[in-house]
Amino acid sequence: MGYPEDCDLIYDKTQQEILSFYNERAELYDGFIEETNYVLYEAVAQEAAARFTDVACRAMDLGCGSGRVGISFKLLKPKVTIDGLDFSQNMCAVSLERAVYNNIHNIDFKGDISVINESYDLILSAGVFTPNHLDENDFAKCLSLLHAGGIGVVAIKKDWFESQNFQEKIDELISSDAIKNVFYNEALIWDNPDFTDTAIVVNFQKA
């Protein structure tokens, strides 16, 4: 299997079941990360730090979970201001304890996000563009959180990227001059010989 067995508990569930799963396991999630040697959050933070040179930028961690992306990015860019967004109330509570986020929005990105009344210089996302979580339409929705010229660094589970219409959606956004300067990197999700899954990290700029 390319990923830990626990992932099967959420890849084929309803949104309510997924929410319950994360709420129940929020306090245990860091243990899962350490046990499986999940490293995708580090790759996203590193790519974002390399791509975005403004040390004082405002960033949004989309699907912030237990806050690992925020921690890693803040270490690399200590002057940034980071907000987080996650639909799990308990995950948001764990992230708040990290003391790296300025604001955390406990909302479902698939729904109404009008409560977020600002735009960002940068969006980072690791681990949420995966089966039965966020899809290619949600990828396009990321643009609503970026100001013109803003940067996105979004990791998408490779088999999810290939089985859905991500490439078609990205090509459409490029053709319509919504995004530019797009490039792709493949990154490990797990630094673990038992798990072979990788992610496509999409780097782009809002036009």
C-alpha positions in Angstrom: 0.0 0.0 0.0 1.3 3.5 -0.9 0.0 5.1 2.3 -0.8 4.2 6.0 -3.9 2.1 6.6 -5.5 4.9 8.7 -5.9 6.9 5.5 -8.5 4.4 4.3 -10.6 5.6 7.1 -11.1 8.9 5.5 -10.6 8.5 1.7 -14.0 7.0 1.1 -16.1 8.7 3.7 -18.7 11.5 3.7 -17.8 15.0 4.7 -19.4 14.6 8.1 -17.6 11.4 8.7 -14.3 13.0 7.7 -15.0 15.9 10.1 -15.8 13.5 12.9 -12.6 11.6 12.2 -10.4 14.7 12.5 -12.2 16.1 15.5 -11.7 12.8 17.3 -8.0 12.4 16.4 -6.8 16.0 16.6 -4.8 15.5 19.8 -3.2 12.4 18.3 -2.4 13.7 14.9 1.2 14.8 15.7 1.8 11.3 16.9 0.6 9.9 13.6 2.9 12.3 11.7 5.9 11.2 13.7 5.0 7.5 13.5 4.6 7.5 9.8 7.3 10.0 9.1 4.9 12.3 7.1 7.1 15.0 5.5 5.0 16.7 2.8 4.4 19.8 5.0 8.2 20.4 5.1 8.4 20.2 1.3 5.6 22.7 0.9 7.1 25.1 3.4 10.5 24.9 1.7 9.1 25.5 -1.8 7.1 28.4 -0.5 10.1 30.0 1.2 12.1 29.6 -2.0 9.4 31.0 -4.2 8.3 33.9 -2.1 11.1 36.3 -1.1 9.0 38.9 0.7 10.0 38.3 4.3 7.0 40.3 5.7 4.3 38.7 3.6 0.8 37.6 4.8 0.2 33.9 4.2 -2.8 31.5 4.5 -2.3 27.9 5.4 -5.2 26.2 3.8 -6.1 23.0 5.6 -3.8 23.9 8.5 -4.6 20.8 10.5 -2.3 20.5 13.5 -0.1 23.4 12.3 3.0 21.7 10.9 3.1 23.7 7.7 2.8 26.9 9.7 5.6 25.9 12.1 7.9 24.9 9.3 7.3 28.0 7.2 7.6 30.4 10.2 11.0 28.9 11.0 12.1 29.7 7.4 10.4 33.1 7.2 10.1 34.3 10.8 8.7 37.7 9.9 5.7 36.4 8.0 2.2 36.7 9.3 0.3 33.4 8.9 -3.4 32.7 9.1 -4.9 29.2 9.1 -8.1 27.6 7.8 -9.5 24.2 8.7 -12.9 22.7 8.9 -12.1 20.7 12.0 -12.8 22.6 15.2 -10.5 20.4 17.2 -7.7 20.7 14.7 -8.0 24.5 14.8 -7.7 24.3 18.6 -4.5 22.3 18.3 -3.1 24.8 15.7 -3.9 27.7 18.0 -1.7 26.2 20.7 1.3 26.5 18.3 1.4 30.3 18.7 2.4 30.7 15.0 -0.9 31.7 13.5 -2.4 35.2 13.7 -5.9 34.1 13.0 -7.5 30.6 12.4 -10.7 30.3 10.5 -12.8 27.2 11.4 -14.8 27.0 8.2 -15.4 24.5 5.4 -13.5 25.8 2.3 -16.1 24.1 0.1 -18.7 26.4 1.5 -19.1 30.1 2.1 -15.7 31.7 2.9 -16.8 35.3 2.9 -15.9 35.6 6.5 -12.3 35.9 5.2 -12.4 39.5 4.2 -8.8 40.0 3.1 -6.5 38.7 0.4 -3.1 37.1 0.9 0.4 37.3 -0.6 0.8 33.5 -0.4 -1.3 30.4 0.0 0.3 27.2 1.3 -1.5 23.9 1.4 -0.3 20.3 2.2 -2.4 17.3 2.8 -5.9 18.6 2.0 -6.0 18.1 -1.8 -6.5 14.4 -1.4 -9.4 11.9 -2.0 -12.7 13.1 -0.7 -11.3 16.3 0.6 -10.6 19.2 -1.8 -10.8 18.9 -5.6 -9.9 20.8 -8.7 -12.7 23.3 -8.3 -11.4 24.1 -4.8 -8.0 24.6 -6.4 -9.5 27.3 -8.5 -11.3 28.7 -5.5 -7.8 29.4 -3.9 -7.5 32.4 -6.2 -10.2 34.2 -4.3 -7.9 34.4 -1.3 -4.9 35.8 -3.3 -4.4 39.3 -4.4 -3.1 39.9 -7.9 0.5 38.7 -8.1 0.0 36.5 -5.1 1.7 33.1 -5.0 0.2 29.6 -4.4 2.1 26.5 -3.3 -0.4 23.7 -3.3 0.4 20.0 -2.8 -2.0 17.5 -4.5 -1.8 13.8 -3.9 -0.4 12.4 -7.2 -3.0 9.7 -7.8 -5.8 12.3 -6.9 -4.2 14.8 -9.3 -4.2 12.2 -12.1 -7.6 10.7 -11.5 -9.4 14.1 -11.3 -9.4 17.1 -13.6 -6.6 19.1 -12.0 -4.5 19.4 -15.1 -7.5 20.4 -17.2 -8.5 23.0 -14.6 -5.0 24.4 -14.3 -4.7 24.7 -18.1 -8.0 26.5 -18.2 -6.8 29.0 -15.5 -3.7 29.6 -17.5 -5.6 30.0 -20.8 -8.0 32.5 -19.2 -5.0 34.5 -17.8 -6.1 33.8 -14.2 -2.7 32.3 -13.3 0.8 32.4 -14.7 4.3 31.3 -13.9 3.1 27.7 -13.2 5.5 24.9 -12.5 5.3 21.5 -10.8 7.5 19.5 -8.5 6.9 15.9 -7.2 7.5 15.5 -3.5 7.5 12.7 -1.0 4.5 12.5 1.2 6.1 10.0 3.6 9.9 9.6 4.2 9.1 5.9 4.8 10.0 2.9 2.7 6.6 1.3 3.5 4.7 4.2 1.9 5.3 5.2 -1.7 2.8 7.9 -2.3 4.0 11.2 -3.7 2.4 14.6 -4.3 2.4 17.1 -7.1 3.3 20.5 -5.7 1.8 23.1 -7.9 3.5 26.5 -7.8 1.6 29.4 -9.5 1.1 33.1 -9.4 -2.3 34.8 -9.6 -2.3 37.1 -12.7 
